[in-house]
Amino acid sequence: MRYAKDKVSDIKIAYIGGGSRGWAWTFMTDLALEEQLSGTINLYDIDFKAAKNNEIIGNLISKREDTLGKLNYRTSTSLEDALTDCDFVVISILPGTFDEMESDVHLPERLGIYQSVGDTAGPGGIIRGLRTIPMFAEIAEAIKAYSPEAWVINYTNPMSLCVKTLYHVFPEIKAFGCCHEVFGTQKVLKGICEACCDEKNIDWHDICVNVLGINHFTWFSSASYKGIDLFPVYDAYIAEHFEDGYHDPDRNWMNSSFNCAHRVKFDLFKRYGLIAAAGDRHLAEFMPGNEYLNDPDTVKKWKFGLTTVNWRKEDLKRRLERSRRLADNEEAVELKPTGEEGILLIKALCGLGRLVSNVNIPNTYGQIPNLSRNAVVETNAVFERDAIRPMIAGDIPESIKELILPHLDNHEYTLQAALKYDEDLVVKAFLNDPLVKGKRCTEEDVKMLAHDMIQNTLKYLPDGWK
């Protein structure tokens, strides 16, 4: 990288999963709006054609007169080509296809186990982890060989396991995981504060929170806005709106599987006293299976959705068609901020500012003192030139710690199962998972479910499983 006043040029970013038909366009949009960065983006994907398509789209964006950040997009043919001498690595991949995800999400329903996402916790998250860990082990080895000093930003789920694998393979790696779920809860607090505190046009970034927990099961132990303690405000709002929930004026939970009325958040606050800071679809999967995800009718009662994989497949068809239109210059990417912070974090690490944001990294500094130092936790951290300084979030309450511990155990079981090709450890993780335990399945049924789910994803597992 070369530095001029308030600018960095010749930055080199490797994008692993550069054929993405979604997140890649978000990344390109934010880069196009950033006049302080210029350089090269190496797109690498096992689907070379998809990466080549994004090369065309990215360079079309860069040529536009309204583009501030001028980046050169090129497709790499190998990890070595993509990573050599790069400054940053962005990882955003889909481990397997939606056919494998269909098994992850829906096969457990034969035992009455419902999953609203299936990519982090529950049987689906565990099996997705088996596919993902070998891929991340390969990526970590390549980073160690070709760009050991690069900052590595992961967006792939299961987030905690991805970050855990990177550090397991390459302990000196400078990696962290980014997730926008916390931002969504800050926006809910913004809306509630505006409704209850005679405040208008609040910038959600000004909602100050202390973040602690694990990815997709994250919590706020404090929240404030300009001196206003938002915990009593939140409590009073819940007392009045518990049945209806909170509805973002720009969105309706009924119109999308991804939206919700935040009633799970409200219930968890009443039960545990902290503000749960993720979407209800994620939060529900960390709790026992006889609670929020007992059956589809229960899900409707809590006003969130079960995202079917068929919906994802249809959405992919729409995105593939849009990808064609963008590459053929029949449609232009709208250049407006996406709300993600990835580019802001890159700028801070380049020395172009200082930023506090939530981040997923190992608990090495004791960010959450009463959790294991080997755990990957989500807390706030300060980002500045070539440094991430984790903030001490404090102990997590024992009642919530008891909810988190089975998932931390399962991260270790799944990592070891993936590395050792050990089906017994997969079964152990299934039996330890709250979604499974809450349904009181027999051990034999769980063993058969684990075996069948592994068989359904065998195509994307190392030969050791065969």
N, C-alpha and C positions, 0 to 999 in steps of 0.2 A: 504494500500500500504506500501511496505517496500522500503527504500532508501539505495542504496549503491553508491559508487562513480560513477557518471554519468549514473546510472541505476535505474530503478524502477521495482521491482518485486511484485508479488501478486496483480497486478492491477486487478480490477473487473469491467468489462464493460457489461452492459445490452444492448442488441441489440433488439429493438422492431421493428418487421418486419423482423426477422432473417431468414425467409424462402425465402427471395428475390433471384431471379434468375438473378441477374445482379449486383446491387450495393453491395450486400454482398460479392461477389467475389472481387470487387475492394477493399473493406475494408480489406478482408483477405490478399490480395496481399500486400498492403501497410504495414500491421502489420508484415507479414512474412519477409519483408525487413528491419524491425526496430529492431536492436539488443539491444536497450536501454529499451525496454518494454517486460515484460513477465507477465503472469497471466491467468485469466479465462474470457472467453466470454460466457455469458448466452444468448442463442438464444431463443426469444419468438415470436411466430406467431400464429394467429388463425388457420392457416394451419399447424398443428403439424408435418405432414409428410414432408412438405417442409423444416421446420426448422431442422428436424432430418437428412434430406439429406445434409443440409449445415454443420451440426455437423460432418458428415462423411468426407465431402470435406475439412473442416477446419483442422481436425485432420490429414488427409492425407498430407496436406501442411506442418503442423508443424513437421511431422516425416521426412520430406525430408532433405537431407544433406546440400542442398543449402539454407535452411531456416535459417535466422538469429534470428528472433523473435519467441520464443517458447511459443505458447498459447494453452491452453486447451479449446476446444469448447464443450459445453454441452447444451442440449435442456431443456428449462424450460417449465413447465406445466401451469404456471400462472404468472400474473404480479407480485404477491407477491414474488414468487420464483425467478423470474428474477431480481427484483429490490432490494431486501433486502441487505442492507449494500454495495451497489455498489458505485463505485467512479465516473463512467461516465454512461450516458444513451445516446444511439444513436437511433434516431427515423427515420425510412425510410419505410413507408408503402404505399400501394396502397389502397386508400379508395374506396371500391367497386371493380367491375371488369371492363373489357374492354367493356362489354355490356352496363353498365351504362355510361361509357365514350363515347360510340358511340352516345347515346342520347345527352350527354353534347355538343359534338362537332358538330354533324350533324343535329339535329332537328332544330336549329335556321336557317338553310339554307332555310327552307320553307318561311322565311321572308326576304331572301336575306342577312342574317347575316352570314358571313364566319369567321371561327376561324382557326388560324394556329397551335395552341397548345390546347387551351381550358382547361387549368388547373390553371389559375391564375386570369385573367380578363375576361370580357365578360360574357354572360349567362352561358357558360360552367364552368368558374372559380367560379361563384357564386353558382351554384348547387353542384359542387364538394366540395365547402366550407361547404354547408349544411350537406354533408355526413361526412366530416372530423372533424368538430368542436365537435360533441358529442364524437367521438373517442379520440380526444385530451383532452377533459374535463375529460374523464375517466382515461387517462394516467396521467394527471396532479394530479388528486386526489391520484392515486397510488404512484406517486413519493413523494407527500407530506407525505403519510403514511409510506413508506418503505425506501426512500432514499432522504430525504429533503436536504441534503448537496451535493448531486451529481451534477456535471456539465452535462447539458442536451444539446445535439447537434441535431438539427432538419435538415433533408434533404427533408422532405415531402412538396409537393405543395398542396394548395396555401400557399407558405412560410409565407407571412406576417400574414395571418389569423391563421395559425398554432401557430406561436410564440405569437400572440395576445391572443389566447385562453389559452395557458399555463400560461401566466401572469395574465389573468383575473381570472382563477380558483385558482391559487397559486401565489400570488403577490411576495412572497419571493423566488421563483424558480430562479435557476441560469441557465437560458436557453438562447440559441442563435441559429440563423439559418445560415447555410452555403450554398453558391451557387457559382458555378464555372463560371457563365456568365461573370463576371468581368475579369477573367483570359483570356477568349477568346478574349476580346477586347484588353487586354495588348499584346496578341500574334499578333493581327492585327497591332498594333502600332510598335511592334518589326519588323514585315515584312516590313512595310512602311519605318521605319527608316533605315533598312538595304538597301532598294532599293534607298533611296534618300540622305542618309547622308554619304555614303562611309564607313559604319560600317558593320562588319561581325560577325556572330556567337554570336549575342546578347542573353543573358539570359533574358527571358521575365520578370523574377522576378525583374530585374534591371530597368524596366520601372516604374518610380515613378508616382503615380497618387493620386489625391484627389477625393474620392468617395462620392457621395451624391445622394439621391433619395430613391426610394422604390424598393423592389425586382422585378427584370425583367424589371424595368423602371428606371435604374440606370444611372448616368451621371458622367463624369470626368470634373471638373472645371479647372484642371491643369494636365499636363502630361509632363514628361521630361525624358531624358536619358543622364547621365553624363554631365549635364550642358546644354544639347540641349533642348530648348523649342520645344515640339513636336506639338504644336497648329499650328504655321505657316507651319510646314512640312506637317501636315495633310491637312490643307487648300489647299496648293499647289498641293498635290497629288489628292485631290478631283477635283480640277479645271481641271486636265489633264485626270482623269480616271472616271469621274462621270458616264458615260454611261456604261462602262464595269464593274466597281466596282473593288473590291480587291479580288484576288483569292489566297488562301493559296496554295503554291506549292505542298503540300502533299494531298490536297483535291480538289474535284471539286463539286461545288454546284449542278450541274446537276445530280450527282450520288446518292444523298441522300436527303430525305425530310428534314433532319436536317441541311443541309448546306445552305449557302447563299452567295451572292456576296457583302453583306454589303452596298448595295445601299440605304437601309432605313436609316442606320446610317449616310451615307454621306448626305442624304437629310435633316435629322434632324439637322445636324451640320450647314448646310447652312441656315436653318430656325431659329435656336435658339442659335447658337454660342457655345454650349458645345458638348462634344463627348458623344454620347449615348453609354452606356457600357453594352449591352446585345445582344443576337442574334436577328437578324431582325424578326424572327418568333414571339418572345416575344414582341419586341418593337411595332410591327404593331398593336397588340391587344389592346394597351393602347390608340391608336389614334382613331379619328372618323371613323365609318365604311364605309364612302364613300371615304376614302383615299387609304391607301395601301391594304386594304382587300375588296375593293368594289365588286370584282368578281374574279373568277379564272384567267381570262386573265390579270387583273391588277396585281395579285400576280406574274404571270410569267414575266410581264414587270419589276417588281422590283427585280426579280431574287432570290426569296426565295420560300419555298414550303408550301403547305397545307398538313400536316401529317394526312393521313386518319387512322381511327381506325382499318380498315381491315389490314393495314400494321402492326400495333402494335399486332394484334392477330396472324398474321403469324410469326412475330418475337418472340412472346411468345412460339409458338410451337417449334421454333428452340432452344430457351433457355431451354425449358423443356427437350428436347433431349440432349442438352449439359450437363444439370444438371445430367441426368442419367449416361452419359459417365464419368463425373468427379467423381461421387460417386462410380462407378464401377471400377475406376482407369484405364479406357480405354483411358483417356485423362488427361493431367496434366495442371494445371494453369501455365501460363507463368509468371515468377517472374521478372517483370520490373516495375519501378515507373509508377503510373497511372496519375500523375499530379494533383491529389486532395490534399488538405491540411489538411484533417481531423486529420490524425495521427500527423502531425506537431503541430496542435493546442492542441491536447491532451498532447503531450510532453511539450509544453510551459506551460500549466496549471499545469503539474506535477513539473515544475521547471527545466526542461531539455532544457533551452534556452529561448529566447525571440523573439517574432514574431509580425509583423504588417500585418494584413489581413483585408479584408472586412467582415462585419458581420451584421446580421439582429437582432436588439434588439429594445425595446421601446426607444423613443426619450427623455428619462427621464433626461438626462444630457444636453439637448438642443444641441445635435450634429448638428442638422439643426435648427437654432434658429427661423426661420419664419414658421416652421411647428408645429403642435400640439404636446405637450408632450405625448399625448396618442397614437400617431402614431407609428407604427413599421417602422423604417427607416433602410436604408443600408448605412453605412459609414465605414471608416477604424477604427480599434481599436488595441491597444497594448495588446497582450496576454503574460502573465508571470505567475509565480507561484501563483496559486489559485486566479487569478484576470484577469478581462477584463476591460481595461481602454479605453472607447470610445474617439475618437479624434473629436474635434470640426471641422466640415467640412465647416461651414459658411452657410450663407443664400443661398437658391436656387433662381435663377432668377425668377422674378414674372411671366414671360411668361411660364416658365416650371412649376412653382408652380400651375398655373391655370390648367395645364394638369393633375397634380397629385391629386389635391383636390377631384375630383369626385370619384377617386379610394379609397382615405382615407375614404370618406363618406360611400362608399359601403362596406368597411371592417366592419364598425360599424353596418350598416344595416344588413349585412349577419350574423354577430355574434349574434345580438339580435334576428334575425329571427330564427336562429338555436336553440337558447336557449328557445324561447317563442313559437315555432311552428307557426310562423306568416307568412302566405302566402302573406299578403298585403305588408310586408316589403321586401319580395323577389321581388314582382312586382316593388316596389319603387326603389330597386337596379337596376333591369333591365332597367327601364325607365331613370335612372341616368347614365347608362353606355354609354361611348362614341361610342362603336361599334353599340349599338342599336339606340342611338340618331342620329347617322350619316345616318341611313337608313330611318328615318322619318316614322317609323311604327305607326299604330294607337294604342292607349292605349288598346283597346279591344283585338287586335291581340297579344300585348305583355302580357296581362293578361292570355290569353289562352295558349301562349307558356310557360309561367312560370308554369302554372298549369300542363300542360302535361309533362314538364320536371321533375317536382316534383313527379308526378305519376310514371314516368319511373324509378325513383330511390328510390321509397318508401320502397323497401326491405331493404335498408341500412340506413333508417331514424328511429329515435325513435318512439315509439307507439303514442306519442303526435300528430304526423302528420296524424295518421290513424283515 
